[in-house]
Amino acid sequence: MQRERDPGGTVPFAWQVRVYYEDVDIGGVVYYANYLRYFERARSEWLRGLGVNQERLAAAEGIGFVVARAEIDYKIGARLDDLLTITVVPVEMKRAYFWLEQEARHSDGRQCAVARIKAACVRHSDMRPQPIPETLTARIAA
């Protein structure tokens, strides 16, 4: 898929998902919580694209990323069989967490949902915050 530059000059990571029957509510639109699932999948694919294998990270270093905060605004509903593009843009990097902006758009460009996600690096054994390894910091912030 071709990526277009946003006005800020950052090239967002883009991942597509089709809306299935299991994703919609009785009104025929995507159930609101499912956008968080779409955003999670896109973040996982974004990390994979950066060369971050989350399973290996957990096994080798005992750490992983968890969502510490999610702020989401819903714009228009997506419907059964719509093709959505989910984007990921890192916007702020700190020692033990980073902020991402994500959005879901219809194939015609209309915005369905927009979110700000705070992902924290934690030690799996006690879920305490840990510094993000320097080898990952450069990749995430790029």
Buried (B, 14 or more C-beta within 10 A) or exposed (E): EEEEEEEEEEEBBBBEBEBEEEBBEEEEBBBEEBBBEBBBEBBBBBBEEBEBEEEEBEEEBEBBBEBBEBEBEBBEBBBBEBEBBBBBBBEEBBEBBBBBBBBBBBEEEEEBBBBBBBBBBBEBEEEEBBEBBEEBBEBBEE
